[in-house]
Amino acid sequence: MLSLKKLFSDRSGNFGMMTGLLLVPLVGATGLVMDFSQALSVRTELLGVADAAALGAISEGSPSYKAVQAMTSDGEIEIAEKDGKKIFLSQRAGAGASNLAEVNLDVSMKVMRKNGAVTSTATFSAEVPTTFMRILGWDFVPISGTATAMAGGEAKSYTDFYMLLDNTPSMGIAATRKDIAKLKSLTSNKCAFACHLGYYDNSGKFNEDPNSTYIVARANGITLRTDVVAKAAEALIEKIRTEMSVSANQYRIAAYSFGKYALEPGYRIDKISGLTLDMTSASKATGNVALMTTDHDWFNDNALTSFDTSLSEIGKEIGGNGGTGSSAADPAKIVYFVTDGVADSLKLGKSCGGSWEGNKGRCLEPIDTKSCKALKDKNIKLAILYTTYIPLDGDGTWDSLIKKVFADRIASSLKECASDDLFFEVGPDDDMQAAMVKLFVRSTSGTAGLRLTR
């Protein structure tokens, strides 16, 4: 009895005993933090993979793209679900140094079309192996997460598509910076533009002016911006015919230019191809669009580009309001406008949003968005492909009338003119055809407005 009393009253070695008793919970708490931190890190990584899968399952070019387009009613899209799951697992497998490959993972995808919108949801649950927490009997930490993407738009949209191609003299600039330098080196006045000078006689024959720099460009294999636009438009229409149309009557296409030759005075648009389901003929006609000809230099004071007229005239051609796109009898209507964005017209007695030149009312300015609003107010979409207006330092018109006055408003005005999210810019060395296809897909397909929602 006495020995037990002495034992309990003995204070020596208490620190060691206390440390021993506290060591287990301290190690456990530290391990708990480390294991949970690892689990949170894995969850964050898996949420990124889920985002990619949700978006990829319904993005442009995915196997589900045509399936969505072909749907005539709402419902589940199984091919998109399989594709999304495949994207998820392939991303997980390629995670490299991360711990994703070691995680016990369960993945599910749900892709639905409802009321014209397509929703893609990637859901995962997993068990992340522990290290320190095994001491406490926990072999893993459960985690889960969800990512949702949506493509707002109709699945199968019937659309009348009005292509308006700017073929005015400024589009006669050489297509690339290399071609610009080449053309300038070949012309006596160091001109980067192929001026198409000449006149049509009563028989319809064109009589080329021997001083036309267009001749120089053609003789030396120099591609012009208007050539690139015409060929890209031709290729786009052919692609619509062969790859993008779900049914033979889904899209109708019409094509217009600013005119085969310049008028004095007055402006117009020329119908290249009337509204048609015949993509082959529309493609061929569009590919033949050439640079506008002028009778001579400074014809109509070189003021040959009226956006006010072209947009007003295309509105008359369309007639009526844009529809819902739900049927061939109620098609959506889209103006697909390709331009370098600088208006150049005679506006004597009117206002000019840029610079005046000469005494006859020549106005150089960015597009007046009032003309665009008139179309959009009729539920007609405006898809605008801006072919960058190339600065030509040393050129008097650029230096004094554009660069210092409104150059910074060319692109922004076109963007304001375009319908929401339907403005693209393509530079002189960019892929014009790829840009045209992307803008078409965005303006007409159900994948327009693709975004993560959660």
C-alpha positions in Angstrom: 0.0 0.0 0.0 2.8 2.3 0.9 4.7 1.5 -2.3 1.6 2.5 -4.5 1.3 5.7 -2.6 4.9 6.5 -3.3 4.4 5.7 -7.0 1.5 8.0 -7.5 3.2 10.8 -5.5 6.4 10.5 -7.5 6.7 13.6 -10.0 9.8 12.5 -11.8 9.4 11.6 -15.6 6.0 13.4 -16.0 7.1 15.3 -19.0 8.0 12.2 -20.9 4.8 10.5 -20.0 2.7 13.5 -21.0 4.6 13.7 -24.3 3.9 10.1 -24.9 0.3 10.4 -24.1 -0.1 13.5 -26.3 2.0 12.3 -29.2 -0.7 10.1 -30.7 -3.4 12.9 -31.0 -0.8 15.4 -32.2 0.4 13.1 -35.0 -3.2 12.2 -35.8 -4.2 15.9 -36.1 -1.2 16.7 -38.3 -2.0 13.7 -40.5 -5.6 14.7 -40.7 -4.7 18.1 -42.0 -2.2 16.7 -44.6 -4.6 14.0 -45.8 -7.5 16.4 -46.1 -5.3 18.9 -48.0 -4.3 16.2 -50.4 -8.0 15.2 -50.9 -8.9 18.9 -51.6 -6.0 19.2 -54.1 -7.3 16.1 -55.9 -10.8 17.4 -55.9 -9.7 20.7 -57.4 -7.8 18.8 -60.1 -10.8 16.6 -60.8 -13.1 19.7 -61.1 -10.9 21.0 -63.8 -11.1 17.7 -65.6 -14.9 17.8 -65.2 -15.1 21.3 -66.7 -13.2 20.1 -69.7 -15.5 17.1 -70.1 -18.7 19.1 -69.7 -17.5 21.6 -72.4 -16.0 19.1 -74.7 -19.1 16.9 -74.8 -21.1 19.6 -76.6 -18.4 21.8 -78.2 -18.0 22.5 -82.0 -16.3 19.5 -83.7 -17.4 17.0 -81.0 -19.2 13.7 -82.1 -22.4 15.1 -80.5 -22.4 18.2 -82.7 -24.4 16.7 -85.6 -26.5 14.7 -83.1 -27.7 17.9 -81.5 -28.3 19.5 -84.9 -30.4 16.5 -86.0 -32.7 16.4 -83.0 -36.3 17.2 -83.7 -37.4 17.2 -80.1 -36.0 17.6 -76.6 -34.3 14.7 -74.9 -31.1 13.0 -73.8 -28.0 12.9 -76.1 -26.3 9.6 -75.4 -23.5 10.0 -77.9 -22.5 13.2 -76.1 -22.5 11.4 -72.8 -20.2 8.7 -74.0 -17.9 11.3 -75.6 -17.8 13.4 -72.4 -17.0 10.4 -70.2 -14.2 9.5 -72.6 -12.8 13.0 -72.4 -12.9 12.8 -68.6 -11.1 9.5 -68.4 -8.5 10.4 -70.9 -7.7 13.6 -69.0 -7.5 11.7 -65.8 -5.1 9.1 -67.4 -2.9 11.9 -68.7 -2.6 13.7 -65.4 1.1 12.9 -65.2 2.6 13.4 -61.8 -0.7 14.0 -60.0 -2.4 11.3 -57.9 -5.4 11.1 -60.1 -4.3 7.8 -61.6 -4.3 6.2 -58.1 -7.8 7.5 -57.2 -10.8 5.1 -57.1 -13.0 7.1 -59.4 -16.6 7.0 -60.6 -17.8 9.3 -63.4 -21.2 9.9 -65.0 -22.3 12.3 -67.8 -25.7 13.7 -68.5 -26.4 15.7 -71.7 -29.9 17.0 -72.4 -31.6 19.2 -74.9 -34.5 21.2 -73.5 -36.3 24.2 -74.9 -33.5 24.7 -77.5 -30.6 24.7 -75.0 -28.2 21.9 -74.5 -26.9 21.2 -71.0 -23.9 18.9 -70.2 -23.3 17.8 -66.7 -20.2 15.9 -65.5 -20.4 14.3 -62.1 -17.7 12.4 -60.2 -17.1 10.8 -56.9 -13.8 9.4 -55.7 -11.9 7.9 -52.7 -8.5 9.5 -52.1 -6.1 7.1 -50.2 -4.8 8.4 -46.9 -1.4 8.1 -45.3 -1.5 9.3 -41.7 -5.2 8.9 -41.1 -4.8 5.1 -41.5 -3.6 5.2 -37.9 -7.1 6.2 -36.9 -8.7 3.6 -39.1 -9.5 5.9 -42.1 -8.1 4.4 -45.4 -9.5 7.0 -47.7 -11.3 10.5 -47.9 -14.4 10.6 -50.0 -14.8 13.5 -52.5 -17.2 14.5 -55.2 -18.0 17.3 -57.6 -20.1 18.5 -60.5 -19.4 20.7 -63.6 -22.2 21.9 -65.9 -21.9 23.6 -69.3 -24.6 25.0 -71.5 -24.9 25.8 -75.2 -27.7 28.3 -75.6 -29.4 28.1 -78.9 -31.7 26.0 -81.0 -30.7 22.5 -81.9 -31.9 22.5 -85.5 -32.3 26.0 -86.8 -33.8 26.9 -90.2 -31.8 29.9 -91.3 -31.8 32.3 -94.3 -28.3 33.4 -94.6 -27.5 36.7 -96.5 -23.8 37.0 -97.3 -22.7 40.6 -98.0 -19.1 40.8 -99.3 -17.3 44.1 -99.5 -15.5 44.2 -102.8 -14.8 47.9 -103.0 -11.4 49.3 -104.0 -9.9 49.2 -100.5 -10.4 45.4 -100.5 -7.9 45.4 -103.5 -5.0 45.6 -101.0 -2.6 42.7 -101.3 -3.7 39.9 -99.0 -0.6 39.4 -96.8 2.2 41.6 -95.6 4.6 39.7 -97.9 2.3 40.4 -100.9 1.9 44.1 -99.8 5.7 44.5 -99.9 5.9 42.8 -103.2 3.2 44.9 -104.9 4.7 48.1 -103.6 8.1 47.1 -105.0 6.5 46.5 -108.4 4.6 49.7 -108.8 6.1 53.1 -109.6 4.1 54.9 -106.9 4.8 52.2 -104.3 1.0 51.3 -104.1 -0.1 48.4 -102.0 -3.5 48.4 -103.7 -4.4 46.8 -107.0 -6.6 49.5 -108.6 -8.9 47.8 -111.1 -9.3 50.6 -113.7 -11.3 50.3 -116.9 -14.8 50.4 -118.3 -17.5 48.1 -119.7 -18.6 48.9 -123.2 -22.1 48.5 -124.6 -21.4 44.9 -125.4 -20.5 44.1 -121.8 -16.8 43.7 -122.6 -14.4 45.1 -120.0 -11.7 47.4 -121.4 -8.7 47.4 -118.9 -6.8 50.6 -118.4 -3.1 49.7 -119.1 -2.1 51.8 -116.0 -4.2 49.6 -113.7 -2.0 48.1 -110.9 -4.5 45.2 -110.9 -2.6 44.1 -114.1 0.7 44.1 -112.1 -0.8 42.1 -109.3 -2.3 39.5 -111.6 0.9 39.2 -113.7 3.0 38.6 -110.6 0.7 36.1 -108.8 -0.1 38.5 -106.0 -3.3 37.5 -104.1 -5.6 40.3 -103.1 -7.8 40.6 -100.0 -11.0 40.3 -102.1 -9.6 37.1 -103.7 -9.2 35.5 -100.2 -12.7 36.6 -99.1 -14.3 35.2 -102.3 -12.5 31.9 -102.1 -13.1 31.5 -98.4 -16.8 32.3 -98.9 -17.0 29.7 -101.6 -15.4 27.1 -99.4 -17.6 28.0 -96.5 -20.8 27.4 -98.5 -19.4 24.1 -99.8 -18.6 23.1 -96.2 -22.2 23.9 -95.2 -23.4 21.7 -98.0 -21.2 18.7 -97.2 -20.7 18.8 -93.4 -23.0 21.2 -91.6 -26.5 20.8 -92.9 -28.6 18.2 -91.2 -31.3 18.3 -93.8 -31.5 19.6 -97.4 -33.8 22.5 -96.4 -32.1 23.7 -93.2 -30.1 26.6 -94.7 -30.9 28.9 -97.6 -28.1 31.2 -98.8 -28.1 34.4 -100.8 -24.9 36.4 -101.7 -24.3 40.1 -102.6 -21.4 42.3 -103.4 -21.1 46.1 -103.4 -21.2 46.1 -107.2 -19.4 44.7 -110.2 -18.4 48.3 -111.2 -18.6 51.7 -109.5 -21.4 54.1 -110.1 -21.2 57.9 -110.4 -23.2 59.1 -108.5 -25.0 56.6 -106.3 -24.4 53.3 -104.5 -26.0 49.8 -104.6 -25.5 46.1 -103.9 -25.3 43.5 -106.6 -27.1 40.2 -106.2 -24.6 37.4 -106.9 -26.9 34.6 -105.9 -30.6 34.8 -104.9 -31.8 33.0 -101.8 -31.5 29.3 -102.6 -31.2 25.8 -101.2 -28.7 25.0 -104.0 -25.4 25.3 -102.2 -23.4 24.2 -105.2 -24.5 27.1 -107.4 -24.3 29.6 -104.6 -20.8 28.5 -103.8 -19.7 28.8 -107.4 -21.2 32.3 -107.8 -19.6 33.6 -104.6 -16.2 32.3 -105.6 -16.4 34.5 -108.8 -16.8 37.8 -106.9 -14.1 40.1 -108.1 -12.7 43.5 -107.1 -15.0 46.4 -108.1 -13.8 48.2 -111.2 -13.7 52.0 -111.6 -13.6 53.9 -114.9 -10.5 55.9 -113.8 -8.5 57.0 -110.7 -10.5 59.4 -108.5 -13.8 58.2 -110.1 -16.6 59.6 -107.9 -13.8 61.2 -105.8 -12.7 57.6 -104.8 -15.7 57.6 -102.5 -17.0 54.2 -103.4 -18.0 52.5 -100.1 -21.4 53.3 -98.6 -22.3 51.0 -95.7 -25.5 53.0 -95.1 -26.7 52.0 -98.6 -25.5 48.4 -98.5 -27.2 47.6 -95.1 -30.3 49.5 -96.1 -30.5 47.6 -99.4 -29.8 44.2 -97.9 -32.7 44.9 -95.5 -35.0 45.5 -98.5 -33.8 42.2 -100.0 -34.6 40.3 -96.8 -38.0 41.8 -96.3 -39.9 41.2 -93.1 -38.6 40.2 -89.7 -36.3 37.4 -88.6 -38.1 34.3 -87.4 -37.6 31.8 -84.6 -35.8 29.2 -86.8 -38.1 26.5 -85.6 -39.3 25.6 -89.1 -38.7 26.3 -92.7 -41.7 28.5 -92.7 -40.3 30.7 -89.9 -36.6 30.9 -90.6 -34.1 32.9 -88.6 -32.4 35.5 -90.8 -28.7 36.4 -90.6 -26.7 39.0 -92.5 -23.1 37.7 -92.8 -21.1 40.8 -93.5 -17.4 40.7 -94.5 -15.6 44.1 -94.7 -12.5 46.1 -93.8 -14.7 48.5 -91.9 -14.0 51.9 -93.4 -16.9 53.7 -95.1 -15.9 56.1 -97.9 -18.8 57.9 -99.5 -20.1 61.2 -100.7 -22.3 62.8 -97.9 -22.4 66.4 -98.9 -24.8 68.2 -96.5 -24.9 65.3 -94.0 -22.9 64.5 -90.9 -19.6 62.6 -91.1 -18.4 60.4 -88.2 -14.7 60.6 -89.3 -12.9 62.9 -91.8 -13.9 65.1 -94.7 -11.7 65.2 -97.8 -12.1 67.6 -100.7 -15.0 69.9 -101.4 -17.5 67.5 -102.7 -18.4 65.9 -99.4 -16.2 62.8 -99.4 -16.5 61.3 -95.9 -14.2 58.6 -94.5 -15.6 57.1 -91.3 -16.2 53.9 -89.3 -19.6 52.2 -89.8 -22.6 54.1 -88.6 -24.3 51.7 -86.2 -27.8 53.2 -86.8 -27.9 51.2 -90.0 -27.1 48.0 -88.1 -29.8 48.8 -85.4 -32.4 49.0 -88.1 -31.8 45.4 -89.0 -31.4 44.1 -85.5 -34.7 45.8 -84.5 -36.3 43.5 -87.1 -34.8 40.4 -85.3 -32.2 40.0 -88.1 -28.8 38.9 -86.7 -25.7 40.6 -87.9 -22.6 38.5 -88.1 -19.5 40.6 -88.9 -16.1 39.3 -90.1 -13.7 42.3 -89.9 -10.7 42.0 -92.2 -8.3 44.2 -90.4 -7.9 47.6 -92.1 -4.1 47.6 -92.6 -2.2 50.7 -91.6 0.0 52.0 -94.4 2.3 54.5 -92.8 3.4 57.1 -95.3 0.1 57.0 -97.1 -1.5 60.5 -96.9 -5.1 59.3 -96.5 -4.2 56.9 -93.7 -1.8 59.2 -91.9 -3.9 62.4 -91.9 -7.6 61.3 -92.3 -7.8 57.8 -90.6 -5.0 57.2 -88.2 -5.3 60.4 -86.2 -9.1 60.6 -86.4 -10.9 57.3 -86.1 -8.6 54.3 -86.6 -9.2 53.2 -83.0 -13.0 53.1 -83.7 -13.0 50.9 -86.8 -13.1 47.6 -85.0 -15.2 48.8 -82.0 -17.9 50.3 -84.3 -18.2 47.0 -86.2 -18.4 45.1 -82.9 -21.2 47.3 -81.8 -22.9 46.9 -85.1 -22.8 43.0 -84.8 -25.3 41.0 -82.8 -24.1 39.7 -79.5 -20.9 37.6 -79.7 -21.0 37.6 -83.6 -18.0 39.7 -84.3 -14.7 38.2 -85.5 -11.5 39.9 -86.7 -9.1 38.2 -89.1 -5.7 39.7 -89.9 -3.8 39.7 -93.2 -1.8 36.6 -92.3 -4.7 34.7 -90.6 -6.8 31.9 -91.9 -9.8 33.5 -93.5 -11.6 30.3 -94.2 -11.3 29.0 -90.7 -12.5 32.4 -89.3 -15.6 32.3 -91.7 -16.5 28.8 -90.5 -16.2 29.7 -86.9 -18.4 32.7 -87.3 -20.9 30.7 -89.2 -21.1 28.0 -86.5 -21.4 30.7 -83.8 -24.2 32.5 -85.6 -26.3 29.5 -86.7 -25.7 26.5 -84.5 -26.8 25.2 -81.2 -23.3 25.5 -79.8 -23.4 29.3 -79.9 -22.7 30.8 -76.5 -21.0 27.7 -75.1 -20.2 28.4 -71.4 -19.7 26.8 -68.0 -22.6 27.4 -65.7 -21.3 25.6 -62.6 
